[in-house]
Amino acid sequence: MTHLTSVQEEKIRSEIMKKPNVVGFSVVTQKRIRDGKEVDEEVIRIYVKRKIRQEVLTPDAVIDAEIQGVKTDVISVGDVIAH
Protein backbone atom coordinates (compact mmCIF):
# COMPACT_ATOMS: atom_id res chain seq x y z
CA MET A 1 0.00 0.00 0.00
CA THR A 2 1.14 3.48 -0.83
CA HIS A 3 -0.22 6.66 0.74
CA LEU A 4 -1.37 9.31 -1.69
CA THR A 5 0.50 12.59 -1.49
CA SER A 6 -1.46 15.45 0.05
CA VAL A 7 -1.61 17.08 -3.40
CA GLN A 8 -2.97 13.88 -5.00
CA GLU A 9 -5.47 13.41 -2.19
CA GLU A 10 -6.80 16.98 -2.47
CA LYS A 11 -7.05 16.84 -6.27
CA ILE A 12 -8.83 13.47 -6.12
CA ARG A 13 -11.16 14.73 -3.38
CA SER A 14 -12.11 17.83 -5.40
CA GLU A 15 -12.68 15.76 -8.54
CA ILE A 16 -14.37 12.67 -7.12
CA MET A 17 -16.50 13.92 -4.22
CA LYS A 18 -18.59 16.21 -6.44
CA LYS A 19 -19.79 13.24 -8.49
CA PRO A 20 -23.26 11.93 -7.68
CA ASN A 21 -23.37 8.56 -5.92
CA VAL A 22 -19.78 8.80 -4.55
CA VAL A 23 -19.51 8.51 -0.76
CA GLY A 24 -15.73 8.32 -0.33
CA PHE A 25 -12.35 7.02 -1.49
CA SER A 26 -9.26 5.34 -0.08
CA VAL A 27 -6.26 7.55 0.71
CA VAL A 28 -3.86 4.63 0.36
CA THR A 29 -3.60 2.32 -2.61
CA GLN A 30 -5.19 -1.08 -2.16
CA LYS A 31 -5.56 -4.20 -4.25
CA ARG A 32 -8.24 -4.19 -6.94
CA ILE A 33 -11.28 -6.36 -6.21
CA ARG A 34 -12.36 -8.51 -9.15
CA ASP A 35 -15.13 -11.10 -8.84
CA GLY A 36 -15.09 -10.66 -5.06
CA LYS A 37 -11.36 -11.37 -4.69
CA GLU A 38 -8.35 -9.11 -4.39
CA VAL A 39 -5.98 -9.22 -7.36
CA ASP A 40 -2.40 -8.00 -7.57
CA GLU A 41 -3.07 -4.50 -8.93
CA GLU A 42 -2.70 -1.36 -6.79
CA VAL A 43 -5.60 1.10 -7.08
CA ILE A 44 -7.45 3.70 -5.10
CA ARG A 45 -10.92 2.52 -4.23
CA ILE A 46 -13.79 4.84 -5.01
CA TYR A 47 -16.79 4.04 -2.81
CA VAL A 48 -20.28 4.55 -4.28
CA LYS A 49 -23.81 3.97 -2.99
CA ARG A 50 -24.40 1.57 -5.86
CA LYS A 51 -22.77 0.69 -9.15
CA ILE A 52 -24.48 2.07 -12.23
CA ARG A 53 -23.68 0.96 -15.78
CA GLN A 54 -21.46 3.54 -17.47
CA GLU A 55 -23.74 3.91 -20.49
CA VAL A 56 -26.54 5.12 -18.18
CA LEU A 57 -24.39 7.78 -16.48
CA THR A 58 -24.01 11.36 -17.65
CA PRO A 59 -20.44 12.17 -18.72
CA ASP A 60 -19.78 14.22 -15.55
CA ALA A 61 -20.83 11.27 -13.35
CA VAL A 62 -18.38 8.76 -14.88
CA ILE A 63 -15.38 7.87 -12.71
CA ASP A 64 -12.20 7.77 -14.75
CA ALA A 65 -10.17 4.56 -14.87
CA GLU A 66 -7.18 6.58 -13.63
CA ILE A 67 -7.04 9.76 -11.55
CA GLN A 68 -3.84 11.66 -10.72
CA GLY A 69 -1.79 8.81 -12.18
CA VAL A 70 -3.44 6.17 -9.99
CA LYS A 71 -5.83 3.49 -11.28
CA THR A 72 -9.29 3.40 -9.74
CA ASP A 73 -11.63 0.61 -8.60
CA VAL A 74 -15.30 1.42 -7.98
CA ILE A 75 -16.75 -0.37 -4.94
CA SER A 76 -20.45 -0.43 -4.07
CA VAL A 77 -21.01 0.11 -0.33
CA GLY A 78 -24.67 1.15 -0.08
CA ASP A 79 -25.85 4.10 1.99
CA VAL A 80 -23.30 5.36 4.49
CA ILE A 81 -24.67 6.52 7.84
CA ALA A 82 -22.52 8.35 10.37
CA HIS A 83 -22.88 7.13 13.96
NORURFEN-V129409 format. One record per residue. N is the residue number from 1. RES is the residue in one small letter. SS is DSSP state (hx for helix, st for strand, lp for the rest). PHI is phi in degrees with one decimal (none if undefined). PSI is psi in whole degrees, 0 to 359 (999 if undefined). Layout:
n=N res=RES ss=SS phi=PHI psi=PSI
n=N res=RES ss=SS phi=PHI psi=PSI
This chain:
n=1 res=m ss=lp phi=none psi=141
n=2 res=t ss=lp phi=-124.8 psi=132
n=3 res=h ss=st phi=-74.6 psi=140
n=4 res=l ss=lp phi=-68.2 psi=150
n=5 res=t ss=lp phi=-71.6 psi=161
n=6 res=s ss=hx phi=-61.7 psi=327
n=7 res=v ss=hx phi=-67.1 psi=313
n=8 res=q ss=hx phi=-59.3 psi=313
n=9 res=e ss=hx phi=-59.5 psi=315
n=10 res=e ss=hx phi=-67.2 psi=319
n=11 res=k ss=hx phi=-65.9 psi=319
n=12 res=i ss=hx phi=-65.6 psi=315
n=13 res=r ss=hx phi=-56.9 psi=313
n=14 res=s ss=hx phi=-67.8 psi=330
n=15 res=e ss=hx phi=-82.6 psi=317
n=16 res=i ss=hx phi=-85.6 psi=320
n=17 res=m ss=lp phi=-73.1 psi=348
n=18 res=k ss=lp phi=-87.2 psi=353
n=19 res=k ss=lp phi=-78.7 psi=140
n=20 res=p ss=lp phi=-63.9 psi=148
n=21 res=n ss=lp phi=83.9 psi=343
n=22 res=v ss=st phi=-81.3 psi=132
n=23 res=v ss=st phi=-115.3 psi=350
n=24 res=g ss=st phi=170.2 psi=182
n=25 res=f ss=st phi=-156.4 psi=159
n=26 res=s ss=lp phi=-81.4 psi=144
n=27 res=v ss=lp phi=-99.4 psi=1
n=28 res=v ss=st phi=-126.1 psi=150
n=29 res=t ss=lp phi=-69.6 psi=149
n=30 res=q ss=st phi=-138.6 psi=171
n=31 res=k ss=st phi=-75.7 psi=142
n=32 res=r ss=st phi=-63.0 psi=145
n=33 res=i ss=st phi=-105.0 psi=123
n=34 res=r ss=st phi=-131.7 psi=125
n=35 res=d ss=lp phi=54.6 psi=39
n=36 res=g ss=lp phi=79.9 psi=3
n=37 res=k ss=st phi=-126.9 psi=146
n=38 res=e ss=st phi=-72.5 psi=138
n=39 res=v ss=st phi=-119.3 psi=163
n=40 res=d ss=st phi=-80.5 psi=71
n=41 res=e ss=st phi=-147.1 psi=120
n=42 res=e ss=st phi=-80.4 psi=130
n=43 res=v ss=st phi=-144.6 psi=167
n=44 res=i ss=st phi=-99.0 psi=140
n=45 res=r ss=st phi=-92.3 psi=130
n=46 res=i ss=st phi=-105.1 psi=120
n=47 res=y ss=st phi=-95.6 psi=127
n=48 res=v ss=st phi=-124.1 psi=159
n=49 res=k ss=lp phi=-61.6 psi=316
n=50 res=r ss=lp phi=-156.6 psi=151
n=51 res=k ss=lp phi=-77.3 psi=139
n=52 res=i ss=lp phi=-127.9 psi=135
n=53 res=r ss=lp phi=-56.5 psi=137
n=54 res=q ss=hx phi=-57.8 psi=323
n=55 res=e ss=hx phi=-68.1 psi=345
n=56 res=v ss=hx phi=-90.6 psi=337
n=57 res=l ss=lp phi=-77.0 psi=151
n=58 res=t ss=lp phi=-74.7 psi=156
n=59 res=p ss=hx phi=-55.0 psi=324
n=60 res=d ss=hx phi=-75.0 psi=349
n=61 res=a ss=hx phi=-95.2 psi=349
n=62 res=v ss=lp phi=-72.6 psi=135
n=63 res=i ss=lp phi=-93.1 psi=123
n=64 res=d ss=lp phi=-63.6 psi=151
n=65 res=a ss=lp phi=-68.2 psi=340
n=66 res=e ss=st phi=-146.3 psi=134
n=67 res=i ss=st phi=-131.8 psi=130
n=68 res=q ss=lp phi=54.4 psi=36
n=69 res=g ss=lp phi=79.3 psi=8
n=70 res=v ss=st phi=-120.4 psi=131
n=71 res=k ss=st phi=-66.5 psi=152
n=72 res=t ss=st phi=-116.1 psi=156
n=73 res=d ss=st phi=-137.0 psi=122
n=74 res=v ss=st phi=-89.7 psi=125
n=75 res=i ss=st phi=-120.3 psi=126
n=76 res=s ss=st phi=-82.5 psi=125
n=77 res=v ss=lp phi=-123.8 psi=357
n=78 res=g ss=lp phi=79.4 psi=193
n=79 res=d ss=lp phi=-73.1 psi=136
n=80 res=v ss=lp phi=-103.1 psi=127
n=81 res=i ss=lp phi=-120.5 psi=124
n=82 res=a ss=lp phi=-75.0 psi=140
n=83 res=h ss=lp phi=-113.4 psi=999
